[in-house]
Amino acid sequence: MNTNDNTQLDTRVINALGAEDASVRLQTALAVGSNPDPVFLEMLVERCAVEPDFFVRDMLSWALTRLPPKISLPRIRQELGSERAQARSQALHTLSKIGDKSTWDWITRDMLRDADDEVARTAWRVAVVLVPEDEERNLAAELVVQLGRGDRTVQLSLSRALVDLGDVIKSALERAAESSNPAVAAHARATELLRHNPETGFDVALDEAKRVVALGPGPAGGAGGGAARGGGEKPGRRVCPHRGGGTP
């Protein structure tokens, strides 16, 4: 294929990735990923930052995972510092799909505390995937700082991330459950309930935790123990399933 052919192909792919029809964009991302070529790296990364459709974004990330990490990772890392929130979120999501543990150091405190809820939610999930065992306790302490943040969706994401870390979160949750901030205390207790009994629905756990905080009947361990009778504590680290796409 000569230079003109390459240019024409690039133009067709760029146009297809930006097509009005989401199904066209999805099929194009699938085709690019099915025939991985570093020439498509830049256009895939750029499209991730602006693609409005959840499923297309996830396919774009999948296409990026098909490229050799030594080629894709440096470019993805650049997006972590982007001014565009979606670019940061999708770059983090793609890192979780690649799963290269060496990228753990790229997950900074600023990302875990990002002002954009979608970026922070993705950073929490990715951090749990990549964290080395000897850093789990430090990560738990950092995530606990975010308890009480945001709406139900944000709080559920944080609780899932904390529960996925396993038993290392226990002491941090107990301290947070005694917070003078009712939202923080309730969220900590709800997370503890889920830790003891993963089958408990988050809304049920949060409502119960709010009731406990309002009545003030003791430490988090007592509340968690009550829930534990329903399903029993499952020791060790438990990984909850998450939907892909950077905005689970």
CORNORCOR-V900983 format. One record per residue. N is the residue number from 1. D_LAST is the distance of its C-alpha to the last C-alpha in whole Angstrom. Layout:
n = [N;N]
d_last = [D_LAST;D_LAST]
//
This chain:
n = [1;2;3;4;5;6;7;8;9;10;11;12;13;14;15;16;17;18;19;20;21;22;23;24;25;26;27;28;29;30;31;32;33;34;35;36;37;38;39;40;41;42;43;44;45;46;47;48;49;50;51;52;53;54;55;56;57;58;59;60;61;62;63;64;65;66;67;68;69;70;71;72;73;74;75;76;77;78;79;80;81;82;83;84;85;86;87;88;89;90;91;92;93;94;95;96;97;98;99;100;101;102;103;104;105;106;107;108;109;110;111;112;113;114;115;116;117;118;119;120;121;122;123;124;125;126;127;128;129;130;131;132;133;134;135;136;137;138;139;140;141;142;143;144;145;146;147;148;149;150;151;152;153;154;155;156;157;158;159;160;161;162;163;164;165;166;167;168;169;170;171;172;173;174;175;176;177;178;179;180;181;182;183;184;185;186;187;188;189;190;191;192;193;194;195;196;197;198;199;200;201;202;203;204;205;206;207;208;209;210;211;212;213;214;215;216;217;218;219;220;221;222;223;224;225;226;227;228;229;230;231;232;233;234;235;236;237;238;239;240;241;242;243;244;245;246;247;248]
d_last = [40;42;41;41;39;36;36;36;33;31;32;31;27;27;28;26;22;23;25;24;23;19;21;23;20;18;22;23;20;20;24;24;22;24;27;26;28;28;29;26;24;25;24;20;19;21;19;15;16;17;16;14;13;9;11;14;12;11;14;16;14;15;19;19;18;21;24;25;24;27;26;23;22;24;23;20;21;22;19;18;21;20;21;18;15;13;15;15;11;11;14;12;10;13;15;12;13;17;17;20;21;23;21;20;23;21;18;20;20;20;17;16;17;16;17;14;12;9;11;12;8;8;11;11;9;11;14;14;14;17;19;23;24;27;24;22;24;24;20;20;23;21;17;20;21;18;18;19;17;15;14;13;9;10;12;10;8;11;13;11;12;15;16;15;18;20;24;24;22;25;27;25;23;27;28;25;26;29;28;30;27;26;23;22;24;23;19;21;23;20;18;21;22;18;20;23;22;18;19;19;17;15;17;20;20;20;22;25;24;25;28;29;29;31;33;33;34;34;31;28;29;31;28;26;29;29;26;27;30;27;26;27;25;24;25;24;20;18;14;12;10;6;5;6;7;6;4;0]
//
